[in-house]
Amino acid sequence: MVSQNQSVRPKQAAELLGIGVATFWRWLKDRPDMPKARKLSPRCTVFDAGELIAWRDAQGKEPQQ
């Protein structure tokens, strides 16, 4: 279980969103509204779990007219 106030690696982020790792990287490239990565070092990239969860929950919720 991932806490909202923790950082997750790309594989965990993809699992949190229910998608594959390749799809996760493609979404990062193609969807400008996705939460941004944080580089801890040249070989360590993490994402804020709370931001990912909020983004995931906001998808598909279009304003009512």
PDB file of N, CA, C, O and CB in Angstrom:
ATOM      1  N   MET A   1       0.846  -1.181   0.000  1.00  0.00           N
ATOM      2  CA  MET A   1       0.000   0.000   0.000  1.00  0.00           C
ATOM      3  C   MET A   1       0.887   1.239   0.000  1.00  0.00           C
ATOM      4  O   MET A   1       1.847   1.328   0.765  1.00  0.00           O
ATOM      5  CB  MET A   1      -0.960   0.001   1.221  1.00  0.00           C
ATOM      6  N   VAL A   2       0.562   2.172  -0.847  1.00  0.00           N
ATOM      7  CA  VAL A   2       1.342   3.394  -0.982  1.00  0.00           C
ATOM      8  C   VAL A   2       0.656   4.518  -0.221  1.00  0.00           C
ATOM      9  O   VAL A   2      -0.544   4.751  -0.371  1.00  0.00           O
ATOM     10  CB  VAL A   2       1.527   3.772  -2.469  1.00  0.00           C
ATOM     11  N   SER A   3       1.438   5.205   0.594  1.00  0.00           N
ATOM     12  CA  SER A   3       0.921   6.358   1.322  1.00  0.00           C
ATOM     13  C   SER A   3       0.945   7.582   0.417  1.00  0.00           C
ATOM     14  O   SER A   3       1.817   7.693  -0.446  1.00  0.00           O
ATOM     15  CB  SER A   3       1.741   6.614   2.610  1.00  0.00           C
ATOM     16  N   GLN A   4      -0.001   8.505   0.601  1.00  0.00           N
ATOM     17  CA  GLN A   4      -0.074   9.680  -0.252  1.00  0.00           C
ATOM     18  C   GLN A   4       1.098  10.619  -0.055  1.00  0.00           C
ATOM     19  O   GLN A   4       1.385  11.434  -0.932  1.00  0.00           O
ATOM     20  CB  GLN A   4      -1.351  10.414   0.001  1.00  0.00           C
ATOM     21  N   ASN A   5       1.779  10.526   1.070  1.00  0.00           N
ATOM     22  CA  ASN A   5       2.890  11.440   1.316  1.00  0.00           C
ATOM     23  C   ASN A   5       4.239  10.759   1.131  1.00  0.00           C
ATOM     24  O   ASN A   5       5.190  11.034   1.862  1.00  0.00           O
ATOM     25  CB  ASN A   5       2.793  12.013   2.715  1.00  0.00           C
ATOM     26  N   GLN A   6       4.313   9.877   0.155  1.00  0.00           N
ATOM     27  CA  GLN A   6       5.578   9.212  -0.110  1.00  0.00           C
ATOM     28  C   GLN A   6       5.951   9.346  -1.573  1.00  0.00           C
ATOM     29  O   GLN A   6       5.096   9.595  -2.424  1.00  0.00           O
ATOM     30  CB  GLN A   6       5.506   7.741   0.289  1.00  0.00           C
ATOM     31  N   SER A   7       7.228   9.179  -1.859  1.00  0.00           N
ATOM     32  CA  SER A   7       7.715   9.189  -3.240  1.00  0.00           C
ATOM     33  C   SER A   7       7.749   7.762  -3.748  1.00  0.00           C
ATOM     34  O   SER A   7       8.058   6.831  -3.005  1.00  0.00           O
ATOM     35  CB  SER A   7       9.124   9.849  -3.345  1.00  0.00           C
ATOM     36  N   VAL A   8       7.427   7.600  -5.029  1.00  0.00           N
ATOM     37  CA  VAL A   8       7.426   6.273  -5.633  1.00  0.00           C
ATOM     38  C   VAL A   8       8.268   6.284  -6.896  1.00  0.00           C
ATOM     39  O   VAL A   8       8.376   7.299  -7.584  1.00  0.00           O
ATOM     40  CB  VAL A   8       5.991   5.810  -5.944  1.00  0.00           C
ATOM     41  N   ARG A   9       8.858   5.139  -7.184  1.00  0.00           N
ATOM     42  CA  ARG A   9       9.635   4.978  -8.404  1.00  0.00           C
ATOM     43  C   ARG A   9       8.664   4.754  -9.569  1.00  0.00           C
ATOM     44  O   ARG A   9       7.482   4.499  -9.343  1.00  0.00           O
ATOM     45  CB  ARG A   9      10.650   3.790  -8.274  1.00  0.00           C
ATOM     46  N   PRO A  10       9.151   4.847 -10.813  1.00  0.00           N
ATOM     47  CA  PRO A  10       8.257   4.715 -11.971  1.00  0.00           C
ATOM     48  C   PRO A  10       7.438   3.417 -11.996  1.00  0.00           C
ATOM     49  O   PRO A  10       6.262   3.443 -12.360  1.00  0.00           O
ATOM     50  CB  PRO A  10       9.065   4.800 -13.228  1.00  0.00           C
ATOM     51  N   LYS A  11       8.031   2.304 -11.620  1.00  0.00           N
ATOM     52  CA  LYS A  11       7.283   1.044 -11.626  1.00  0.00           C
ATOM     53  C   LYS A  11       6.123   1.096 -10.637  1.00  0.00           C
ATOM     54  O   LYS A  11       5.016   0.666 -10.960  1.00  0.00           O
ATOM     55  CB  LYS A  11       8.212  -0.137 -11.290  1.00  0.00           C
ATOM     56  N   GLN A  12       6.366   1.622  -9.432  1.00  0.00           N
ATOM     57  CA  GLN A  12       5.305   1.755  -8.437  1.00  0.00           C
ATOM     58  C   GLN A  12       4.248   2.759  -8.908  1.00  0.00           C
ATOM     59  O   GLN A  12       3.055   2.558  -8.684  1.00  0.00           O
ATOM     60  CB  GLN A  12       5.893   2.192  -7.079  1.00  0.00           C
ATOM     61  N   ALA A  13       4.685   3.826  -9.555  1.00  0.00           N
ATOM     62  CA  ALA A  13       3.754   4.841 -10.059  1.00  0.00           C
ATOM     63  C   ALA A  13       2.826   4.230 -11.102  1.00  0.00           C
ATOM     64  O   ALA A  13       1.623   4.489 -11.093  1.00  0.00           O
ATOM     65  CB  ALA A  13       4.523   6.040 -10.662  1.00  0.00           C
ATOM     66  N   ALA A  14       3.380   3.422 -11.997  1.00  0.00           N
ATOM     67  CA  ALA A  14       2.566   2.762 -13.013  1.00  0.00           C
ATOM     68  C   ALA A  14       1.548   1.828 -12.359  1.00  0.00           C
ATOM     69  O   ALA A  14       0.386   1.798 -12.764  1.00  0.00           O
ATOM     70  CB  ALA A  14       3.458   1.980 -13.995  1.00  0.00           C
ATOM     71  N   GLU A  15       1.978   1.068 -11.355  1.00  0.00           N
ATOM     72  CA  GLU A  15       1.060   0.168 -10.647  1.00  0.00           C
ATOM     73  C   GLU A  15      -0.044   0.960  -9.957  1.00  0.00           C
ATOM     74  O   GLU A  15      -1.200   0.537  -9.948  1.00  0.00           O
ATOM     75  CB  GLU A  15       1.825  -0.686  -9.616  1.00  0.00           C
ATOM     76  N   LEU A  16       0.305   2.104  -9.382  1.00  0.00           N
ATOM     77  CA  LEU A  16      -0.673   2.952  -8.713  1.00  0.00           C
ATOM     78  C   LEU A  16      -1.747   3.430  -9.684  1.00  0.00           C
ATOM     79  O   LEU A  16      -2.910   3.569  -9.308  1.00  0.00           O
ATOM     80  CB  LEU A  16       0.018   4.148  -8.065  1.00  0.00           C
ATOM     81  N   LEU A  17      -1.357   3.683 -10.935  1.00  0.00           N
ATOM     82  CA  LEU A  17      -2.289   4.137 -11.955  1.00  0.00           C
ATOM     83  C   LEU A  17      -2.964   2.984 -12.689  1.00  0.00           C
ATOM     84  O   LEU A  17      -3.894   3.206 -13.464  1.00  0.00           O
ATOM     85  CB  LEU A  17      -1.575   5.016 -12.942  1.00  0.00           C
ATOM     86  N   GLY A  18      -2.505   1.754 -12.453  1.00  0.00           N
ATOM     87  CA  GLY A  18      -3.103   0.594 -13.092  1.00  0.00           C
ATOM     88  C   GLY A  18      -2.704   0.436 -14.552  1.00  0.00           C
ATOM     89  O   GLY A  18      -3.481  -0.065 -15.364  1.00  0.00           O
ATOM     90  N   ILE A  19      -1.484   0.869 -14.883  1.00  0.00           N
ATOM     91  CA  ILE A  19      -0.992   0.785 -16.257  1.00  0.00           C
ATOM     92  C   ILE A  19       0.398   0.162 -16.251  1.00  0.00           C
ATOM     93  O   ILE A  19       0.993  -0.028 -15.191  1.00  0.00           O
ATOM     94  CB  ILE A  19      -0.965   2.188 -16.932  1.00  0.00           C
ATOM     95  N   GLY A  20       0.914  -0.156 -17.440  1.00  0.00           N
ATOM     96  CA  GLY A  20       2.257  -0.674 -17.569  1.00  0.00           C
ATOM     97  C   GLY A  20       3.289   0.448 -17.517  1.00  0.00           C
ATOM     98  O   GLY A  20       2.956   1.621 -17.680  1.00  0.00           O
ATOM     99  N   VAL A  21       4.539   0.074 -17.289  1.00  0.00           N
ATOM    100  CA  VAL A  21       5.613   1.060 -17.179  1.00  0.00           C
ATOM    101  C   VAL A  21       5.808   1.807 -18.496  1.00  0.00           C
ATOM    102  O   VAL A  21       6.004   3.023 -18.487  1.00  0.00           O
ATOM    103  CB  VAL A  21       6.923   0.379 -16.760  1.00  0.00           C
ATOM    104  N   ALA A  22       5.758   1.105 -19.624  1.00  0.00           N
ATOM    105  CA  ALA A  22       5.919   1.768 -20.923  1.00  0.00           C
ATOM    106  C   ALA A  22       4.798   2.779 -21.162  1.00  0.00           C
ATOM    107  O   ALA A  22       5.043   3.875 -21.667  1.00  0.00           O
ATOM    108  CB  ALA A  22       5.944   0.727 -22.059  1.00  0.00           C
ATOM    109  N   THR A  23       3.580   2.413 -20.803  1.00  0.00           N
ATOM    110  CA  THR A  23       2.447   3.344 -20.934  1.00  0.00           C
ATOM    111  C   THR A  23       2.638   4.544 -20.017  1.00  0.00           C
ATOM    112  O   THR A  23       2.329   5.673 -20.397  1.00  0.00           O
ATOM    113  CB  THR A  23       1.112   2.632 -20.608  1.00  0.00           C
ATOM    114  N   PHE A  24       3.142   4.306 -18.815  1.00  0.00           N
ATOM    115  CA  PHE A  24       3.398   5.401 -17.878  1.00  0.00           C
ATOM    116  C   PHE A  24       4.357   6.419 -18.484  1.00  0.00           C
ATOM    117  O   PHE A  24       4.090   7.619 -18.439  1.00  0.00           O
ATOM    118  CB  PHE A  24       3.968   4.858 -16.557  1.00  0.00           C
ATOM    119  N   TRP A  25       5.469   5.957 -19.050  1.00  0.00           N
ATOM    120  CA  TRP A  25       6.442   6.877 -19.660  1.00  0.00           C
ATOM    121  C   TRP A  25       5.839   7.591 -20.865  1.00  0.00           C
ATOM    122  O   TRP A  25       6.114   8.770 -21.089  1.00  0.00           O
ATOM    123  CB  TRP A  25       7.712   6.115 -20.083  1.00  0.00           C
ATOM    124  N   ARG A  26       5.021   6.887 -21.639  1.00  0.00           N
ATOM    125  CA  ARG A  26       4.370   7.527 -22.789  1.00  0.00           C
ATOM    126  C   ARG A  26       3.402   8.611 -22.330  1.00  0.00           C
ATOM    127  O   ARG A  26       3.360   9.695 -22.912  1.00  0.00           O
ATOM    128  CB  ARG A  26       3.626   6.481 -23.640  1.00  0.00           C
ATOM    129  N   TRP A  27       2.623   8.321 -21.288  1.00  0.00           N
ATOM    130  CA  TRP A  27       1.709   9.322 -20.763  1.00  0.00           C
ATOM    131  C   TRP A  27       2.463  10.550 -20.273  1.00  0.00           C
ATOM    132  O   TRP A  27       2.008  11.675 -20.481  1.00  0.00           O
ATOM    133  CB  TRP A  27       0.871   8.735 -19.636  1.00  0.00           C
ATOM    134  N   LEU A  28       3.608  10.354 -19.626  1.00  0.00           N
ATOM    135  CA  LEU A  28       4.402  11.499 -19.160  1.00  0.00           C
ATOM    136  C   LEU A  28       4.811  12.387 -20.328  1.00  0.00           C
ATOM    137  O   LEU A  28       4.841  13.611 -20.205  1.00  0.00           O
ATOM    138  CB  LEU A  28       5.652  11.018 -18.403  1.00  0.00           C
ATOM    139  N   LYS A  29       5.121  11.772 -21.446  1.00  0.00           N
ATOM    140  CA  LYS A  29       5.536  12.518 -22.630  1.00  0.00           C
ATOM    141  C   LYS A  29       4.343  13.189 -23.313  1.00  0.00           C
ATOM    142  O   LYS A  29       4.454  14.325 -23.772  1.00  0.00           O
ATOM    143  CB  LYS A  29       6.251  11.590 -23.614  1.00  0.00           C
ATOM    144  N   ASP A  30       3.211  12.498 -23.382  1.00  0.00           N
ATOM    145  CA  ASP A  30       2.071  12.959 -24.171  1.00  0.00           C
ATOM    146  C   ASP A  30       1.041  13.785 -23.397  1.00  0.00           C
ATOM    147  O   ASP A  30       0.262  14.516 -24.008  1.00  0.00           O
ATOM    148  CB  ASP A  30       1.392  11.787 -24.767  1.00  0.00           C
ATOM    149  N   ARG A  31       1.023  13.687 -22.097  1.00  0.00           N
ATOM    150  CA  ARG A  31      -0.001  14.376 -21.297  1.00  0.00           C
ATOM    151  C   ARG A  31       0.653  15.456 -20.430  1.00  0.00           C
ATOM    152  O   ARG A  31       1.248  15.145 -19.398  1.00  0.00           O
ATOM    153  CB  ARG A  31      -0.781  13.363 -20.405  1.00  0.00           C
ATOM    154  N   PRO A  32       0.546  16.701 -20.838  1.00  0.00           N
ATOM    155  CA  PRO A  32       1.213  17.778 -20.094  1.00  0.00           C
ATOM    156  C   PRO A  32       0.651  18.006 -18.693  1.00  0.00           C
ATOM    157  O   PRO A  32       1.303  18.648 -17.870  1.00  0.00           O
ATOM    158  CB  PRO A  32       1.116  19.054 -20.871  1.00  0.00           C
ATOM    159  N   ASP A  33      -0.553  17.491 -18.406  1.00  0.00           N
ATOM    160  CA  ASP A  33      -1.159  17.700 -17.086  1.00  0.00           C
ATOM    161  C   ASP A  33      -0.713  16.676 -16.043  1.00  0.00           C
ATOM    162  O   ASP A  33      -1.070  16.799 -14.871  1.00  0.00           O
ATOM    163  CB  ASP A  33      -2.658  17.660 -17.208  1.00  0.00           C
ATOM    164  N   MET A  34       0.056  15.676 -16.448  1.00  0.00           N
ATOM    165  CA  MET A  34       0.526  14.669 -15.490  1.00  0.00           C
ATOM    166  C   MET A  34       1.534  15.268 -14.524  1.00  0.00           C
ATOM    167  O   MET A  34       2.295  16.162 -14.894  1.00  0.00           O
ATOM    168  CB  MET A  34       1.149  13.476 -16.224  1.00  0.00           C
ATOM    169  N   PRO A  35       1.544  14.781 -13.280  1.00  0.00           N
ATOM    170  CA  PRO A  35       2.543  15.263 -12.314  1.00  0.00           C
ATOM    171  C   PRO A  35       3.961  15.014 -12.826  1.00  0.00           C
ATOM    172  O   PRO A  35       4.237  14.002 -13.472  1.00  0.00           O
ATOM    173  CB  PRO A  35       2.347  14.575 -10.945  1.00  0.00           C
ATOM    174  N   LYS A  36       4.837  15.942 -12.529  1.00  0.00           N
ATOM    175  CA  LYS A  36       6.213  15.878 -13.022  1.00  0.00           C
ATOM    176  C   LYS A  36       7.100  15.022 -12.125  1.00  0.00           C
ATOM    177  O   LYS A  36       6.846  14.856 -10.932  1.00  0.00           O
ATOM    178  CB  LYS A  36       6.795  17.278 -13.133  1.00  0.00           C
ATOM    179  N   ALA A  37       8.138  14.492 -12.738  1.00  0.00           N
ATOM    180  CA  ALA A  37       9.123  13.670 -12.040  1.00  0.00           C
ATOM    181  C   ALA A  37      10.069  14.551 -11.231  1.00  0.00           C
ATOM    182  O   ALA A  37      10.235  15.740 -11.504  1.00  0.00           O
ATOM    183  CB  ALA A  37       9.917  12.806 -13.039  1.00  0.00           C
ATOM    184  N   ARG A  38      10.680  13.933 -10.234  1.00  0.00           N
ATOM    185  CA  ARG A  38      11.730  14.580  -9.464  1.00  0.00           C
ATOM    186  C   ARG A  38      12.976  13.711  -9.593  1.00  0.00           C
ATOM    187  O   ARG A  38      12.963  12.529  -9.250  1.00  0.00           O
ATOM    188  CB  ARG A  38      11.312  14.780  -7.954  1.00  0.00           C
ATOM    189  N   LYS A  39      14.045  14.312 -10.088  1.00  0.00           N
ATOM    190  CA  LYS A  39      15.305  13.577 -10.256  1.00  0.00           C
ATOM    191  C   LYS A  39      16.111  13.692  -8.964  1.00  0.00           C
ATOM    192  O   LYS A  39      16.522  14.788  -8.582  1.00  0.00           O
ATOM    193  CB  LYS A  39      16.128  14.125 -11.481  1.00  0.00           C
ATOM    194  N   LEU A  40      16.336  12.567  -8.294  1.00  0.00           N
ATOM    195  CA  LEU A  40      17.153  12.570  -7.089  1.00  0.00           C
ATOM    196  C   LEU A  40      18.626  12.434  -7.435  1.00  0.00           C
ATOM    197  O   LEU A  40      19.496  12.927  -6.719  1.00  0.00           O
ATOM    198  CB  LEU A  40      16.726  11.446  -6.151  1.00  0.00           C
ATOM    199  N   SER A  41      18.887  11.762  -8.536  1.00  0.00           N
ATOM    200  CA  SER A  41      20.243  11.593  -9.050  1.00  0.00           C
ATOM    201  C   SER A  41      20.093  11.229 -10.529  1.00  0.00           C
ATOM    202  O   SER A  41      18.972  11.026 -10.995  1.00  0.00           O
ATOM    203  CB  SER A  41      21.059  10.480  -8.240  1.00  0.00           C
ATOM    204  N   PRO A  42      21.188  11.143 -11.271  1.00  0.00           N
ATOM    205  CA  PRO A  42      21.052  10.811 -12.700  1.00  0.00           C
ATOM    206  C   PRO A  42      20.322   9.496 -12.965  1.00  0.00           C
ATOM    207  O   PRO A  42      19.740   9.320 -14.036  1.00  0.00           O
ATOM    208  CB  PRO A  42      22.411  10.746 -13.331  1.00  0.00           C
ATOM    209  N   ARG A  43      20.347   8.576 -12.008  1.00  0.00           N
ATOM    210  CA  ARG A  43      19.707   7.274 -12.223  1.00  0.00           C
ATOM    211  C   ARG A  43      18.535   6.998 -11.289  1.00  0.00           C
ATOM    212  O   ARG A  43      18.084   5.857 -11.185  1.00  0.00           O
ATOM    213  CB  ARG A  43      20.720   6.189 -12.064  1.00  0.00           C
ATOM    214  N   CYS A  44      18.035   8.032 -10.607  1.00  0.00           N
ATOM    215  CA  CYS A  44      16.935   7.828  -9.673  1.00  0.00           C
ATOM    216  C   CYS A  44      15.869   8.904  -9.880  1.00  0.00           C
ATOM    217  O   CYS A  44      16.079  10.076  -9.566  1.00  0.00           O
ATOM    218  CB  CYS A  44      17.449   7.842  -8.214  1.00  0.00           C
ATOM    219  N   THR A  45      14.730   8.484 -10.411  1.00  0.00           N
ATOM    220  CA  THR A  45      13.597   9.368 -10.658  1.00  0.00           C
ATOM    221  C   THR A  45      12.446   8.912  -9.775  1.00  0.00           C
ATOM    222  O   THR A  45      12.143   7.721  -9.704  1.00  0.00           O
ATOM    223  CB  THR A  45      13.187   9.368 -12.170  1.00  0.00           C
ATOM    224  N   VAL A  46      11.805   9.863  -9.104  1.00  0.00           N
ATOM    225  CA  VAL A  46      10.664   9.542  -8.254  1.00  0.00           C
ATOM    226  C   VAL A  46       9.502  10.478  -8.571  1.00  0.00           C
ATOM    227  O   VAL A  46       9.670  11.523  -9.198  1.00  0.00           O
ATOM    228  CB  VAL A  46      11.048   9.639  -6.761  1.00  0.00           C
ATOM    229  N   PHE A  47       8.313  10.067  -8.115  1.00  0.00           N
ATOM    230  CA  PHE A  47       7.091  10.832  -8.301  1.00  0.00           C
ATOM    231  C   PHE A  47       6.384  10.922  -6.960  1.00  0.00           C
ATOM    232  O   PHE A  47       6.482  10.011  -6.137  1.00  0.00           O
ATOM    233  CB  PHE A  47       6.172  10.186  -9.382  1.00  0.00           C
ATOM    234  N   ASP A  48       5.679  12.009  -6.741  1.00  0.00           N
ATOM    235  CA  ASP A  48       4.918  12.191  -5.514  1.00  0.00           C
ATOM    236  C   ASP A  48       3.627  11.378  -5.627  1.00  0.00           C
ATOM    237  O   ASP A  48       2.815  11.618  -6.521  1.00  0.00           O
ATOM    238  CB  ASP A  48       4.614  13.707  -5.254  1.00  0.00           C
ATOM    239  N   ALA A  49       3.443  10.426  -4.728  1.00  0.00           N
ATOM    240  CA  ALA A  49       2.276   9.538  -4.786  1.00  0.00           C
ATOM    241  C   ALA A  49       0.981  10.319  -4.635  1.00  0.00           C
ATOM    242  O   ALA A  49      -0.001  10.011  -5.311  1.00  0.00           O
ATOM    243  CB  ALA A  49       2.365   8.467  -3.699  1.00  0.00           C
ATOM    244  N   GLY A  50       0.957  11.316  -3.770  1.00  0.00           N
ATOM    245  CA  GLY A  50      -0.249  12.120  -3.583  1.00  0.00           C
ATOM    246  C   GLY A  50      -0.657  12.850  -4.844  1.00  0.00           C
ATOM    247  O   GLY A  50      -1.843  12.920  -5.168  1.00  0.00           O
ATOM    248  N   GLU A  51       0.322  13.398  -5.564  1.00  0.00           N
ATOM    249  CA  GLU A  51       0.033  14.087  -6.826  1.00  0.00           C
ATOM    250  C   GLU A  51      -0.514  13.109  -7.861  1.00  0.00           C
ATOM    251  O   GLU A  51      -1.455  13.426  -8.588  1.00  0.00           O
ATOM    252  CB  GLU A  51       1.300  14.780  -7.368  1.00  0.00           C
ATOM    253  N   LEU A  52       0.083  11.915  -7.924  1.00  0.00           N
ATOM    254  CA  LEU A  52      -0.390  10.910  -8.883  1.00  0.00           C
ATOM    255  C   LEU A  52      -1.816  10.466  -8.567  1.00  0.00           C
ATOM    256  O   LEU A  52      -2.638  10.318  -9.471  1.00  0.00           O
ATOM    257  CB  LEU A  52       0.546   9.695  -8.885  1.00  0.00           C
ATOM    258  N   ILE A  53      -2.106  10.256  -7.291  1.00  0.00           N
ATOM    259  CA  ILE A  53      -3.445   9.824  -6.896  1.00  0.00           C
ATOM    260  C   ILE A  53      -4.469  10.912  -7.217  1.00  0.00           C
ATOM    261  O   ILE A  53      -5.546  10.620  -7.736  1.00  0.00           O
ATOM    262  CB  ILE A  53      -3.482   9.476  -5.393  1.00  0.00           C
ATOM    263  N   ALA A  54      -4.134  12.162  -6.909  1.00  0.00           N
ATOM    264  CA  ALA A  54      -5.048  13.267  -7.206  1.00  0.00           C
ATOM    265  C   ALA A  54      -5.274  13.387  -8.708  1.00  0.00           C
ATOM    266  O   ALA A  54      -6.399  13.614  -9.151  1.00  0.00           O
ATOM    267  CB  ALA A  54      -4.500  14.591  -6.644  1.00  0.00           C
ATOM    268  N   TRP A  55      -4.206  13.234  -9.495  1.00  0.00           N
ATOM    269  CA  TRP A  55      -4.329  13.308 -10.956  1.00  0.00           C
ATOM    270  C   TRP A  55      -5.209  12.175 -11.465  1.00  0.00           C
ATOM    271  O   TRP A  55      -6.105  12.392 -12.280  1.00  0.00           O
ATOM    272  CB  TRP A  55      -2.936  13.249 -11.631  1.00  0.00           C
ATOM    273  N   ARG A  56      -4.948  10.967 -10.979  1.00  0.00           N
ATOM    274  CA  ARG A  56      -5.739   9.794 -11.387  1.00  0.00           C
ATOM    275  C   ARG A  56      -7.215   9.995 -11.070  1.00  0.00           C
ATOM    276  O   ARG A  56      -8.074   9.717 -11.906  1.00  0.00           O
ATOM    277  CB  ARG A  56      -5.221   8.521 -10.688  1.00  0.00           C
ATOM    278  N   ASP A  57      -7.510  10.475  -9.871  1.00  0.00           N
ATOM    279  CA  ASP A  57      -8.900  10.646  -9.451  1.00  0.00           C
ATOM    280  C   ASP A  57      -9.603  11.756 -10.235  1.00  0.00           C
ATOM    281  O   ASP A  57     -10.827  11.732 -10.361  1.00  0.00           O
ATOM    282  CB  ASP A  57      -8.959  10.949  -7.959  1.00  0.00           C
ATOM    283  N   ALA A  58      -8.859  12.719 -10.758  1.00  0.00           N
ATOM    284  CA  ALA A  58      -9.446  13.823 -11.516  1.00  0.00           C
ATOM    285  C   ALA A  58      -9.726  13.458 -12.977  1.00  0.00           C
ATOM    286  O   ALA A  58     -10.460  14.177 -13.655  1.00  0.00           O
ATOM    287  CB  ALA A  58      -8.528  15.023 -11.462  1.00  0.00           C
ATOM    288  N   GLN A  59      -9.167  12.376 -13.464  1.00  0.00           N
ATOM    289  CA  GLN A  59      -9.361  11.983 -14.855  1.00  0.00           C
ATOM    290  C   GLN A  59     -10.794  11.544 -15.090  1.00  0.00           C
ATOM    291  O   GLN A  59     -11.373  10.808 -14.292  1.00  0.00           O
ATOM    292  CB  GLN A  59      -8.395  10.861 -15.238  1.00  0.00           C
ATOM    293  N   GLY A  60     -11.353  12.003 -16.188  1.00  0.00           N
ATOM    294  CA  GLY A  60     -12.713  11.619 -16.557  1.00  0.00           C
ATOM    295  C   GLY A  60     -13.799  12.396 -15.857  1.00  0.00           C
ATOM    296  O   GLY A  60     -14.986  12.139 -16.063  1.00  0.00           O
ATOM    297  N   LYS A  61     -13.405  13.339 -15.035  1.00  0.00           N
ATOM    298  CA  LYS A  61     -14.403  14.153 -14.334  1.00  0.00           C
ATOM    299  C   LYS A  61     -14.508  15.506 -15.031  1.00  0.00           C
ATOM    300  O   LYS A  61     -13.892  16.486 -14.612  1.00  0.00           O
ATOM    301  CB  LYS A  61     -14.029  14.334 -12.821  1.00  0.00           C
ATOM    302  N   GLU A  62     -15.292  15.541 -16.095  1.00  0.00           N
ATOM    303  CA  GLU A  62     -15.495  16.776 -16.852  1.00  0.00           C
ATOM    304  C   GLU A  62     -16.539  17.627 -16.133  1.00  0.00           C
ATOM    305  O   GLU A  62     -17.466  17.089 -15.527  1.00  0.00           O
ATOM    306  CB  GLU A  62     -15.938  16.472 -18.323  1.00  0.00           C
ATOM    307  N   PRO A  63     -16.394  18.948 -16.197  1.00  0.00           N
ATOM    308  CA  PRO A  63     -17.397  19.821 -15.573  1.00  0.00           C
ATOM    309  C   PRO A  63     -18.775  19.624 -16.215  1.00  0.00           C
ATOM    310  O   PRO A  63     -18.879  19.444 -17.428  1.00  0.00           O
ATOM    311  CB  PRO A  63     -16.968  21.299 -15.687  1.00  0.00           C
ATOM    312  N   GLN A  64     -19.812  19.659 -15.405  1.00  0.00           N
ATOM    313  CA  GLN A  64     -21.185  19.527 -15.884  1.00  0.00           C
ATOM    314  C   GLN A  64     -21.642  20.841 -16.504  1.00  0.00           C
ATOM    315  O   GLN A  64     -21.343  21.911 -15.974  1.00  0.00           O
ATOM    316  CB  GLN A  64     -22.133  19.109 -14.733  1.00  0.00           C
ATOM    317  N   GLN A  65     -22.368  20.773 -17.631  1.00  0.00           N
ATOM    318  CA  GLN A  65     -22.875  21.996 -18.262  1.00  0.00           C
ATOM    319  C   GLN A  65     -24.375  22.049 -18.184  1.00  0.00           C
ATOM    320  O   GLN A  65     -24.984  23.006 -18.663  1.00  0.00           O
ATOM    321  CB  GLN A  65     -22.428  22.088 -19.716  1.00  0.00           C
TER     322      GLN A  65
END
